Amino acid sequence: MREKKVRVWEAFQNMADIGTHRIIANTEDCVVIRLENDTGEGDMILYRVFDGIYLMYNDFHMAWCASEFQAAESMLAVDYCREGCLVMERADGCYLMKQTGDVCIDTRVHHKGINRFPGNHFHGITIGFESELAVKSLAEDMKGIPVDIGLIREKFCRDDKPFMIRDDEYLKRLFTDLYQVPEKIRMEYYRTKILELLIYLTAVEIEDGESEKTYFYKDQVEKINAIEKQITSNLQKTYTINELAGQYDISQTALKECFRSIYGKPISTYLRQYRIEKAAELLVSSPELSIGDIAFMVGYESGGKFSAAFKKQTGLTPKEYRRQPY
């Protein structure tokens, strides 16, 4: 007997069957799913805009989650990363990176697996097209509009490889608008923006090999994660790029590129911000420590330099920050 296809909407409505997933709202056109594990939680708010066309808000505050979804038929998905970074582990030993501002066009062929969130947060939007149903819906509801989902899929995702678009102001504005939707016209607004997206993807011209680099190998990612742990575990110790590259047997170029892709910032910027964030925690949680002690603990030998760096990042001096009511 031929196996019955499980549609996307049915799959999400049945997420309650998976231990780490819990449905917290379920209406005719909206499903809200909560993911929970020992590192935190995340919410996925999924709207059925047309039959076979879905819009989902993703908000995660956790270190990782397991993606159990695997499409039963060909799909097209457009993912927008508003804030944070997502690292997807693939079965072939590569890691797919999605950073702030990125738009990734994907077929969901290799979607099932582990998603990691460096920095423990990720916010973005996914617009998904379930090919057969989506084509039918567009033909019925959007007659005369020159869009073809199959051609868009072939254009961007040959051989089922994701296509990454970075720093596209038009797409950034389009997705940003979806965070400012008037409640009374929510569905109508979604339909308009999805149609706008399809027309833009139909019209935009790309060349072979134009997609931004999106992959790093597993051993590179593991080395970068180890480097991040090392440089943040002892903030009084300073490392040069050359020292870290030699210690972990990775080129300086690969170290800098991979670190920035995973953590969203150059290593020096990341560490500077991490020091100030740690100092802010200590100012609140450890009132018995002097500001000079905290400055030393996070790697500043000069109290003046620490205060200047702290104010530049937070807008307050360490003393002003400590006096705030919490």
LOLODO-715808 format. One record per residue (C-alpha): x, y, z; residue in one letter. Coordinates in steps of 0.5 Angstrom, whole numbers, plus 2048, in hexadecimal, padded with zeros to 3 digits. Layout:
XYZA;...
This chain:
800800800M;8038077FER;80580B804E;800811805K;804818805K;80481C80BV;80382380AR;80782980DV;80182B811W;7FF824813E;806823816A;80782981AF;80082881DQ;80382181FN;809824822M;806822829A;80881B828D;80F81D828I;81281E82FG;81682582FT;81082882BH;80982A82ER;80382E82BI;80183482FI;7FC83682AA;7F8833824N;7F383781FT;7F1836818E;7F683A815D;7FC83A81BC;80083681FV;805838825V;80A833827I;80E83382DR;81582F82DL;81882E833E;81F82B836N;82482C83BD;827831837T;821836837G;81B836833E;81883982CG;81283B828D;80F839821M;80983D81FI;80683A819L;80183D814Y;7FE83A80ER;7FD84080AV;7FB83C804F;7FA834803D;801832802G;804839804I;80683A80BY;80A84080FL;80D83E815M;81084381BY;81683F81EN;819842825D;81E83D829F;82183F82FH;825838830M;82C83582EA;829830829W;82382C827C;821826823A;81E82781DS;81982181CE;815824815F;81782180FQ;812823809A;80F81D805A;80F8207FFE;8138267FBS;81382C7FFM;8168337FEL;817837804A;81A83E805V;81D84080CD;81F84680EY;824847814C;82284E818R;82684D81EE;82B848820G;82F84281DC;82C83B81BL;83183581AV;82E82F817M;832828817E;831824811R;83281D810A;83881E80BD;83C821810G;83B82880EC;83882E812Y;83383380FL;83383A812M;82E83F812K;830846815Q;82C84C816T;82984F810G;82A84980CD;825846807V;82583F806C;82183B800I;821834802D;81D82E800T;81D82B806R;820824804V;825824809H;82182880FH;821822814K;826822819G;82982781FI;82982E81EN;82E832823R;82D83A825F;83483D827P;83284282CG;82C83E82EN;82784282AH;824843823F;81E847820H;81C846819G;816844814I;81583F80FT;81083F809I;80F838807G;80C835800F;80982E800E;80A82D7F8S;80482A7F6E;7FF82D7FBL;8038347FAA;8028347F2V;7FB8327F2K;7F98387F7S;7FD83D7F3L;7FA83B7EDA;7F383C7F0E;7F48427F5D;7F98467F1M;7F78457EAK;7FB8497E5G;80184A7E9I;8088487E6P;80B8437EBV;80D83C7EBD;80F8387F1I;8128337EDG;8178387E9L;81983B7EFI;81B8357F2R;81F8337ECE;82283A7ECK;82583A7F3F;8258337F5C;82882F7F0R;82A8287F3D;82682A7F9D;82C82E7FCK;82A834800P;82B83B7FDF;82D841801M;82C848800I;82F84D805R;82E855805D;828855801D;82585C803E;81E85A7FFY;81D853803L;81F856809K;81A85B809R;815856807L;81685280CF;817857811T;81085A80FD;80D853812L;80F855819Y;80A85B818Q;804858816V;7FD85B818P;7F985681BE;7F2857818K;7F5856811I;7FA850813R;7F984B80EM;7F8850808E;7FE85380AY;80284D80AY;7FF84B803R;801851800T;808851803K;809849801I;80784B7F9L;80C8517FAE;81184C7FCL;8108477F6L;81084D7F1I;81784F7F3Y;81A8487F3L;8178477ECT;81A84E7EAA;82184E7EDV;82684C7E9E;82C8477ECI;8328447E9E;83583D7EAD;83983D7F0G;8368447F3E;8348417F9S;8388437FFE;83C83D803K;83783A808T;83B83480AY;84183280EF;84382B810Y;842828817K;849828819D;84A82F818Q;84383181CV;84582C822E;84C830822K;849837822I;844835827N;84A83282BA;84D83982AI;84783D82CE;847839833K;84E83A834Q;84F841833I;848842837T;84A83E83DS;85084283FN;84F84983EL;85584B841Q;85984883CK;85A84B835T;85B84782EY;85E849828T;85B846821I;861843820N;86283F826E;85B83C826L;85C83A81EA;862837820G;85F833826Q;859831823Y;85C82F81CD;858834818I;85A839813S;859841816Q;855842810T;85083C811A;85083E818L;84E845817K;849843812E;84683D816C;84584181CF;842847819R;83D842816S;83B83E81CI;83B844821Y;83984A81DG;83F84E81EK;84784E81EP;84A84B823I;84D851826S;846855826T;84384F829Y;84884E82FL;847855831R;840855831Q;84084F835Y;84485283AR;84085883BI;83985383BE;83D84F841K;83F855845A;838858844A;835851847E;83B85284DL;83985984FL;832856850V;83384F853S;839851857S;83885885BP;83E856860E;84385685AL;84685D858S;846860851I;84D85F851G;84D858853D;84885784DI;84C85A848A;85285684AF;84D85084AM;84B851843V;852853840G;85385A841Y;85985C844E;857864844S;851866848G;85086C843G;85086883DK;84B863840F;846869842S;84786C83BA;846865837A;84086483CF;83D86A83BK;83E86A833K;83A863833Q;835864838T;83486C838G;83586C840L;83B86C844T;83C866848P;83A86A84FK;83486C84BE;832865849Y;833862850R;82E868853R;82986684EQ;823862851P;82285B84FY;
